[in-house]
Amino acid sequence: MLKEKNIPSVSPAELQCLPSPAFIIDEQLLTANLKKLHLVKEKTGCKILLAQKAFATFSTYPLIGQYLDGTTASGLYEARLGHEEMPGREIHCFSPGFTKYEIGQLLDFTDHIVFNSFSQWLTFRDQIKFATHPVSCGLRINPEYSEVATALYDPCSSSSRLGIRLNDFLDGAAKGLLEGIEGLHFHCLCEQGSDALLHTWEVVKRNFGSFLPKMKWINMGGGHHITKDDYDLDTLCSVIKDAQNSFGLTVYLEPGEAVALNAGFLKATVLDVVPSGDMPCAILDTSAACHMPDVLEMPYQPRVFPLYSSVMPSAASLLPCTDNPSEMSEKRLAAAKLPLGTLASPFGNEVENANAGSTAGSAADSAAGSTANSTTDSASLYPYRLAGPTCLAGDVIGSYNFPAPLFPGDQVFFCDMAIYSMVKTNTFNGMPLPAIVLLQPDGKVTILRRFSYADFRNRL
């Protein structure tokens, strides 16, 4: 069972009426995260920025701007989006490589620009002098320390291109290349607690500490799971205060996931159910490859809860699945009455996979959901593999036990789908993009975007 605070704030009937597929952002859940982040700001005086690479639904930027200090970007377009949709707030930008054109555009509205190398800094240092407003420049450092387990997301791997290693930094400093640099940036975390930040900070102090008194600010990057239930806020605050008190630095954090953690869902509808070896496969109108690529990249198995169609399948359609259609109909009726947010349990050994790899930092919820559903006799559960309609053979989301059979028209809702989803969707196979829906605290439901053939065609 989903924790009550993570359940959508509208009724099952309202959810069933929404477009499919659709990303559903719950403003009430988003606000709860923002309040927790704002608490960190109040306790420490640090500044917190939204990392748009994780969540960039700009319709929510007026709300986010009430709690956070601005946005951070990975390039010109994200920076421009933050400038236009969260006016009056800080705009920061980092990229491993900028062009002259991009820097020229960024100088019109960006407050901080972070360079990945001394060579990029030297290339654009003179151009920045002509900015019409003060632009604070920094360098990204590579502390060569990381506790990230997934190689794809480890910014401090031995072959990493991200940030300046200590030996190169010392060489650049000796050549006077730090002149004009006002801050340092490091980003070494990925879905981690404050203990990993503490360990990283100790390495940064040991290796780069002699340079910190000469800086105005330090940016500790993202990857902080601040809004996760078991996150240790006291340790986070102590690290921030250490940087402030020991070196007189303004401290920036730039979380992405933490802003919209558990604040969104992806609605999908069952199109067909086909045999697939060890269990039936429910073909959905959504795709792991197109709509939730982190499922394949991490990989991980998202939590999911069903909403069964109010239209009961005919006895004839039930016969291929059971020799007792009446009993199966009763199970579907019972399942339709389950509380909203009753999770389907991961199938077999995939409980471990789901708990180990959840990008949402929601393994505890996943485990809790599995436990809640396991109160039902496993013999009475119905295993299904959930997959997309693309031609990619591996377009599989995961395998789950459901409390009743799935049929075309039934709906499933994948949890924690506000982050690294809408910003990463694609139209492989001409796959339609999901609509984007906002649930507001007053009960109003707004369809922010519906995509069409034109969106597919105009990208090509």
C-alpha positions in Angstrom: 0.0 0.0 0.0 1.3 3.5 -0.9 1.8 5.7 2.2 -1.2 7.8 2.6 0.8 11.0 2.0 1.8 9.7 -1.4 -1.6 8.8 -2.7 -3.1 10.9 -5.5 -5.3 13.7 -4.1 -8.3 12.9 -6.3 -10.8 10.0 -6.4 -10.4 6.8 -8.4 -13.3 7.9 -10.6 -11.5 11.1 -11.5 -8.2 9.3 -12.2 -10.0 6.9 -14.5 -11.4 9.8 -16.5 -8.0 11.4 -17.2 -6.3 10.9 -20.6 -4.1 7.8 -21.1 -1.2 7.7 -21.2 -0.6 10.7 -18.9 1.9 12.1 -16.5 0.0 13.3 -13.5 1.6 15.8 -11.2 0.0 16.2 -7.8 0.6 19.8 -6.6 -0.2 18.9 -3.0 2.5 16.2 -2.9 4.9 18.6 -4.7 4.3 21.3 -2.1 5.1 18.9 0.8 8.5 18.4 -0.7 9.1 22.1 -1.2 8.2 22.8 2.4 10.8 20.3 3.6 13.5 21.9 1.3 12.5 25.4 2.5 13.0 24.1 6.1 16.6 23.4 5.3 17.0 26.9 3.9 15.5 28.4 7.1 17.7 26.3 9.3 21.0 27.0 7.5 20.6 30.1 5.3 21.8 28.1 2.3 20.3 28.5 -1.2 18.5 25.7 -3.0 17.9 25.6 -6.7 15.7 23.3 -8.8 17.8 21.1 -11.1 15.7 21.3 -14.2 17.3 18.2 -15.7 15.1 16.1 -13.4 11.9 18.1 -13.4 11.0 21.0 -15.8 7.2 21.2 -15.8 7.3 25.0 -15.9 3.6 25.4 -15.0 4.7 24.6 -11.5 7.5 27.1 -11.4 5.5 29.9 -9.8 4.8 27.5 -6.9 8.4 26.3 -6.7 9.7 29.9 -6.8 7.8 30.6 -3.6 10.1 28.1 -1.8 13.4 27.8 -3.7 15.9 30.4 -4.8 15.9 29.7 -8.5 16.9 27.1 -11.1 20.0 25.4 -12.3 20.5 24.4 -15.9 22.6 22.0 -18.0 22.5 24.2 -21.1 21.1 27.3 -22.8 17.5 26.1 -23.2 17.0 25.0 -19.6 18.6 28.3 -18.4 16.2 30.3 -20.6 13.2 28.3 -19.3 14.2 29.1 -15.8 14.6 32.7 -16.6 11.3 33.0 -18.4 9.1 30.9 -16.1 10.7 31.7 -12.7 11.4 35.4 -13.1 13.3 37.3 -10.5 15.0 34.1 -9.2 18.6 33.0 -9.6 19.7 31.3 -12.8 22.8 29.0 -12.7 24.2 27.0 -15.6 26.9 24.3 -16.0 27.8 22.3 -19.0 30.9 20.2 -19.9 31.2 22.3 -23.0 29.8 25.7 -24.1 29.8 27.4 -27.5 30.5 31.1 -28.0 26.9 31.6 -29.1 25.6 29.9 -25.9 27.7 32.0 -23.7 26.6 35.1 -25.5 23.0 34.2 -24.9 23.5 33.1 -21.3 25.1 36.5 -20.4 21.8 38.2 -21.0 20.1 36.5 -18.0 22.3 34.0 -16.1 23.7 34.8 -12.7 26.2 31.9 -12.3 28.1 30.1 -15.0 30.2 27.1 -14.0 32.9 25.8 -16.4 34.1 22.2 -16.6 37.8 23.0 -17.4 40.4 25.7 -17.3 40.4 25.7 -21.1 36.7 26.6 -21.3 37.2 29.3 -18.7 40.1 30.8 -20.6 38.1 30.7 -23.8 35.2 32.7 -22.5 36.8 34.8 -19.7 37.1 37.9 -21.8 33.6 37.6 -23.3 32.1 37.4 -19.8 33.6 40.8 -19.0 31.1 42.4 -21.4 28.0 41.0 -19.6 25.4 43.7 -18.9 25.0 42.5 -15.3 27.3 40.7 -12.8 27.9 37.1 -13.7 29.7 35.0 -11.1 31.9 32.3 -12.6 33.0 29.0 -11.1 34.7 25.8 -11.8 33.5 22.3 -11.4 35.9 20.1 -9.5 36.2 16.3 -9.4 36.9 15.2 -5.9 37.7 11.7 -7.2 35.5 10.3 -4.5 32.0 8.9 -5.0 29.7 6.4 -3.4 27.5 6.0 -6.5 26.9 2.4 -7.2 25.6 2.6 -10.8 28.4 3.3 -13.2 26.2 5.1 -15.7 25.5 7.8 -13.0 29.0 8.0 -11.4 30.5 11.4 -12.1 33.8 10.5 -10.4 34.5 7.3 -12.3 38.1 6.8 -13.4 37.2 7.9 -16.9 34.9 10.7 -16.0 34.9 13.9 -18.1 33.1 15.9 -15.4 35.1 18.3 -13.3 38.8 19.2 -12.7 40.9 16.6 -10.8 43.1 17.8 -8.0 46.4 17.6 -9.9 45.0 19.5 -12.8 43.5 22.0 -10.5 46.8 22.6 -8.7 48.5 23.1 -12.0 46.0 25.6 -13.1 46.1 27.5 -9.8 49.9 27.7 -10.0 49.5 29.3 -13.5 47.2 32.0 -12.1 44.1 30.6 -13.8 41.9 31.1 -10.8 41.8 34.8 -11.3 38.2 35.8 -11.7 36.8 32.5 -10.4 34.4 33.1 -7.5 33.1 29.6 -6.6 33.6 25.9 -6.9 31.1 23.3 -7.8 31.0 19.5 -7.1 28.3 17.0 -7.9 29.1 13.5 -6.7 25.8 12.1 -5.4 23.0 10.2 -7.0 19.9 9.4 -4.9 22.0 9.4 -1.7 21.7 10.4 2.0 23.6 13.1 3.8 26.3 10.6 5.0 27.6 10.4 1.4 27.6 14.2 1.3 29.5 14.3 4.6 32.2 11.9 3.3 32.5 13.8 0.0 32.8 17.2 1.9 35.6 15.8 4.0 37.5 14.9 0.8 36.8 18.3 -0.7 38.1 20.1 2.4 41.2 17.9 2.5 42.1 18.4 -1.1 40.7 21.8 -2.0 40.4 23.4 1.4 43.3 25.8 0.9 41.4 27.5 -2.0 38.0 27.8 -0.3 38.8 31.0 1.7 39.4 32.7 -1.6 36.0 31.8 -2.9 32.6 33.4 -2.4 30.4 30.3 -2.8 30.4 26.6 -3.1 27.8 24.5 -5.0 27.4 21.0 -3.5 25.4 19.8 -6.5 22.4 17.5 -6.6 21.6 13.9 -5.8 20.6 14.7 -2.3 17.5 12.7 -1.3 16.4 15.4 1.2 12.7 14.7 0.9 13.0 11.0 1.4 11.5 9.9 4.8 14.7 8.5 6.3 17.0 11.4 5.1 19.2 12.7 7.9 18.6 16.5 7.9 20.9 17.2 10.9 23.9 15.9 9.0 23.1 17.9 5.9 22.7 21.0 8.0 26.0 20.4 9.8 27.8 20.1 6.5 26.3 23.3 5.2 27.1 25.2 8.4 30.7 23.9 8.3 31.2 25.4 4.9 29.7 28.6 6.0 31.5 29.0 9.3 34.9 27.6 8.3 35.3 29.3 5.0 32.6 32.1 4.9 31.0 30.6 1.8 27.5 30.9 0.5 26.3 27.3 0.0 24.1 26.2 -2.9 22.3 22.9 -3.3 20.7 21.9 -6.5 18.4 18.9 -6.0 16.2 17.7 -8.8 14.6 14.4 -7.6 14.1 15.7 -4.1 11.8 18.5 -5.5 9.3 16.2 -7.1 10.0 12.9 -5.3 6.8 10.8 -5.2 4.8 13.8 -6.5 3.8 12.3 -9.8 2.3 9.2 -11.6 2.2 7.8 -15.1 -1.3 6.5 -16.0 -1.5 3.7 -18.6 -4.2 1.5 -20.0 -4.1 -2.2 -20.8 -4.5 -2.7 -24.6 -4.2 -6.4 -24.8 -3.0 -9.5 -22.8 -0.9 -12.0 -24.6 1.0 -15.2 -23.7 4.7 -14.6 -23.0 6.2 -17.8 -21.6 6.1 -18.0 -17.9 3.2 -15.5 -17.4 0.8 -13.4 -19.4 2.0 -10.0 -20.7 -0.2 -7.0 -20.5 0.5 -4.6 -23.4 0.1 -1.0 -22.3 -0.3 2.3 -24.1 2.9 3.5 -22.4 6.5 2.4 -23.0 9.6 2.0 -20.8 11.8 2.9 -23.7 9.8 6.1 -24.7 8.2 7.3 -21.5 10.3 6.1 -18.6 13.8 5.3 -19.9 15.4 5.2 -16.5 13.5 1.9 -16.0 15.8 0.4 -18.6 18.9 2.5 -17.9 19.2 2.2 -14.2 17.6 -0.4 -14.3 14.7 -0.6 -11.8 11.1 -1.7 -11.5 8.7 1.1 -10.5 5.8 0.6 -8.1 2.4 0.3 -9.7 -1.2 0.1 -8.5 -4.2 -0.9 -10.6 -7.6 0.5 -11.2 -9.9 -2.1 -12.7 -12.4 -1.1 -15.3 -16.0 -0.8 -14.1 -17.1 -2.7 -17.2 -16.9 -6.4 -16.3 -15.5 -8.8 -19.0 -18.0 -11.1 -20.5 -18.0 -14.8 -19.4 -16.8 -15.7 -22.9 -13.7 -13.5 -22.6 -12.9 -15.0 -19.2 -13.1 -18.6 -20.4 -9.5 -18.7 -21.8 -8.2 -17.6 -18.4 -10.2 -19.8 -16.1 -12.8 -22.6 -16.0 -14.7 -20.6 -13.4 -15.7 -17.3 -14.9 -18.0 -16.5 -12.0 -15.2 -16.8 -9.4 -12.9 -14.6 -11.5 -15.6 -11.9 -11.9 -16.0 -11.9 -8.1 -12.2 -11.4 -7.7 -12.3 -8.4 -10.1 -15.2 -6.9 -8.2 -13.3 -7.3 -4.9 -10.2 -5.9 -6.4 -12.1 -2.9 -7.7 -13.0 -2.1 -4.1 -9.4 -2.1 -2.8 -8.2 1.2 -1.4 -6.6 3.6 -3.9 -2.9 3.0 -3.9 -2.9 -0.7 -3.2 0.3 -1.8 -4.9 0.8 -4.8 -7.1 3.6 -6.7 -5.6 6.8 -7.3 -7.6 6.8 -10.9 -8.9 9.2 -13.4 -7.3 12.8 -12.4 -6.9 12.0 -9.0 -8.5 11.1 -7.8 -5.0 14.8 -7.5 -4.4 15.4 -5.8 -7.7 12.7 -3.2 -7.1 14.0 -2.4 -3.7 17.6 -2.2 -4.8 17.1 -0.1 -7.9 14.3 2.3 -7.3 15.3 5.7 -8.7 12.7 7.3 -6.5 14.4 6.4 -3.3 11.2 4.6 -2.5 12.4 1.1 -1.8 10.8 1.3 1.6 7.4 2.1 0.0 8.0 -0.7 -2.5 8.8 -3.2 0.3 5.8 -2.0 2.3 3.6 -2.4 -0.7 4.9 -5.9 -1.2 4.2 -6.7 2.4 0.7 -5.3 2.3 -0.2 -7.2 -0.7 1.4 -10.4 0.4 -1.3 -10.8 3.0 -3.3 -12.2 0.2 -2.5 -15.9 -0.5 0.1 -16.0 -3.3 -1.9 -18.7 -5.0 -4.8 -16.2 -5.4 -2.6 -13.6 -7.1 -2.3 -13.1 -10.8 1.2 -12.5 -12.3 1.6 -10.3 -15.3 4.5 -8.9 -17.2 3.9 -5.2 -18.1 5.3 -4.0 -21.4 5.1 -1.3 -24.0 3.7 -1.5 -27.6 7.0 -0.6 -29.4 9.0 -3.0 -31.5 11.8 -3.1 -28.9 11.9 -6.6 -27.5 13.1 -5.4 -24.2 10.5 -2.7 -23.8 9.4 -4.3 -20.5 8.6 -2.4 -17.4 8.5 -5.4 -14.9 6.6 -8.3 -13.6 4.0 -8.0 -10.9 1.4 -9.9 -8.9 -2.1 -8.4 -9.2 -5.1 -9.2 -7.0 -7.3 -9.9 -10.0 -6.9 -10.6 -13.7 -6.1 -7.7 -16.0 -8.2 -7.1 -19.1 -8.1 -4.5 -21.9 -9.5 -1.2 -20.5 -8.0 -1.7 -17.0 -5.7 1.0 -15.9 -2.4 1.0 -14.1 -0.6 3.9 -12.4 3.2 3.9 -12.1 4.5 5.8 -9.0 7.1 8.5 -8.7 7.0 9.4 -12.3 7.4 13.2 -12.1 11.2 13.0 -12.1 13.5 12.0 -15.1 10.4 11.2 -17.1 8.9 14.1 -19.0 12.3 15.5 -19.6 13.5 12.3 -21.2 10.5 11.1 -23.3 11.0 10.3 -26.9 8.9 9.3 -29.9 10.6 6.1 -31.0 8.3 4.1 -33.3 6.1 7.2 -33.5 5.0 6.5 -30.0 2.6 9.3 -28.8 3.8 11.3 -25.9 1.8 11.2 -22.7 -0.4 14.1 -21.8 0.6 16.2 -18.8 -2.0 16.7 -16.1 -1.9 18.8 -12.9 -3.9 18.0 -9.8 -4.4 21.1 -7.7 -5.1 21.3 -4.0 -8.6 22.8 -4.5 -9.6 19.7 -6.5 -9.2 21.3 -9.9 -7.7 19.0 -12.6 -5.9 20.8 -15.4 -4.6 19.1 -18.6 -1.5 21.1 -19.2 -0.5 19.5 -22.5 -1.9 17.1 -25.0 0.5 16.0 -27.7 -0.3 15.1 -31.3 1.1 13.8 -34.6 2.4 17.3 -35.2 4.7 17.0 -32.1 6.2 13.8 -33.6 6.5 15.2 -37.2 7.9 18.5 -36.3 10.9 17.0 -34.5 12.0 15.2 -37.7 
